[in-house]
């Protein structure tokens, strides 16, 4: 019976890595950062200046200023309700679906104010993947082709769409698994495959920015690993912004990390800096597991 | 550590209080009674129907004769039933689906949405005979002359396949609104957002994602509504003109037919049965059996369609 006794929680000093808090006193396997392709430092894709979002009287996001760069993964972390998902949904103006949401501040895409863009155009350039895998109830092929077709039109024809559909499925690392079954219903795929299909769908219109809202939280560890690899690969071609609850995940895949708390951007830095040497006390407490 | 042998315990109602056991027994009895009633109806109608149903009845036209061996079959009522079902469904389906889409996807201002909901409920609760009489008053107005025909002296007859089909559309409408609404409501919000996030408009999202996803629900409601149209009698007797054979009025083919009058299986049964207006019980039983088969068939189809629902990760 004695192996069942739980040792008291201990905080052990591991140099400048206060993240490591383990209930059994063992040092966990160090976070292994995913290998990323070499890429030049990216230019700014989106800039947020003094961005705020309020739902009626509740201010969900306050005065956030940061930039989203091409060629990198930016992770938004923070406890539930800190405004990270709202911030993400502001980037493609999805918050506008909520009638009570009011946005303030300035948001640009490639130097253009997003409010001057047609919202459908903006969303083709700033694409999004959701927490729950949500393929549409149609075939694998049609799910990807849907993004390429003009609004509700069925044109262009299937033959013309074959190539871009294949390209999107290859980029999402799903092609080899579905090439034989393009006409099968997408909802028959496994959860991990469904989520990669949603990524393929989001990539089909060749967006410049890819938004991911906790894309792995409904998936098993193996599917999560596949998708993390994929995100890191994709970041060499476009700008990726990911919301995650999982600090290890942020550490594994992000180039830069933004820590949000109560709607404010508390700290923004490289993943090494945020997890290794946070400057703000609140960041330090959060990444060490004191709250969250 | 010793583990206890697994035990299997099943709760038994024998340990219940007497009143609870009587209550349970009544629930059983109620269910069994319904089964018996249904089996009784189907069994008796099958017995009588098979006794009198002959294939030629299905394609012989009905004739007016008090001798049952000379009064023909019920081809015209069969065509009438199909025609009314097609007309009623063609009207109810687009109106019902549009209403449901508006209620679920837009539904603003909310007082208007509540008003629309109450409107649908009122239509669902209105007795058919009231709809029939209202329809007759309405379609005898001059502006609806095109739907039926104008007698000498400009009086509008008001009775035709078109006028009866329109009112029967109202009978089917609440089923279609209800099941389409339910189907749309089960689609998670993030599925709509996923389509919008691909740069699609709301209209494209509704047409290409939401309506296809709701198709099993829409189909179920439509088939249930069709069952109601097939089984309706009051509107048919009052608004279809109650002519034994299809009576076309002037006009191009098909249009002249649907502006004309006729009968359906229900009105045929009513007009032949001794319980109704006639004295041809053999014909009435045969037609009633066919009617019952059609309605049971439609309900089986509705049940099958209802099982094809999309299962979402929510």
HADDOCK unambig.tbl for C-alpha pairs under 7 A between the chains (distance, minus, plus):
assign (segid A and resid 120 and name CA) (segid B and resid 199 and name CA) 3.98 0.50 0.50
assign (segid A and resid 120 and name CA) (segid B and resid 200 and name CA) 6.07 0.50 0.50
assign (segid A and resid 120 and name CA) (segid B and resid 201 and name CA) 6.91 0.50 0.50
assign (segid A and resid 121 and name CA) (segid B and resid 199 and name CA) 6.13 0.50 0.50
assign (segid A and resid 123 and name CA) (segid B and resid 197 and name CA) 5.50 0.50 0.50
assign (segid A and resid 123 and name CA) (segid B and resid 198 and name CA) 5.74 0.50 0.50
assign (segid A and resid 123 and name CA) (segid B and resid 199 and name CA) 4.62 0.50 0.50
assign (segid A and resid 124 and name CA) (segid B and resid 198 and name CA) 5.50 0.50 0.50
assign (segid A and resid 124 and name CA) (segid B and resid 199 and name CA) 4.95 0.50 0.50
assign (segid A and resid 127 and name CA) (segid B and resid 197 and name CA) 6.21 0.50 0.50
assign (segid A and resid 127 and name CA) (segid B and resid 198 and name CA) 6.19 0.50 0.50
assign (segid A and resid 128 and name CA) (segid B and resid 197 and name CA) 6.02 0.50 0.50
assign (segid A and resid 132 and name CA) (segid B and resid 313 and name CA) 6.52 0.50 0.50
assign (segid A and resid 132 and name CA) (segid B and resid 314 and name CA) 6.87 0.50 0.50
assign (segid A and resid 134 and name CA) (segid B and resid 191 and name CA) 5.82 0.50 0.50
assign (segid A and resid 136 and name CA) (segid B and resid 209 and name CA) 6.44 0.50 0.50
assign (segid A and resid 137 and name CA) (segid B and resid 213 and name CA) 6.02 0.50 0.50
assign (segid A and resid 147 and name CA) (segid B and resid 198 and name CA) 5.97 0.50 0.50
assign (segid A and resid 151 and name CA) (segid B and resid 200 and name CA) 5.58 0.50 0.50
assign (segid A and resid 151 and name CA) (segid B and resid 201 and name CA) 6.67 0.50 0.50
assign (segid A and resid 151 and name CA) (segid B and resid 204 and name CA) 5.41 0.50 0.50
assign (segid A and resid 152 and name CA) (segid B and resid 204 and name CA) 4.41 0.50 0.50
assign (segid A and resid 152 and name CA) (segid B and resid 207 and name CA) 6.73 0.50 0.50
assign (segid A and resid 152 and name CA) (segid B and resid 208 and name CA) 6.26 0.50 0.50
assign (segid A and resid 202 and name CA) (segid B and resid 198 and name CA) 6.63 0.50 0.50
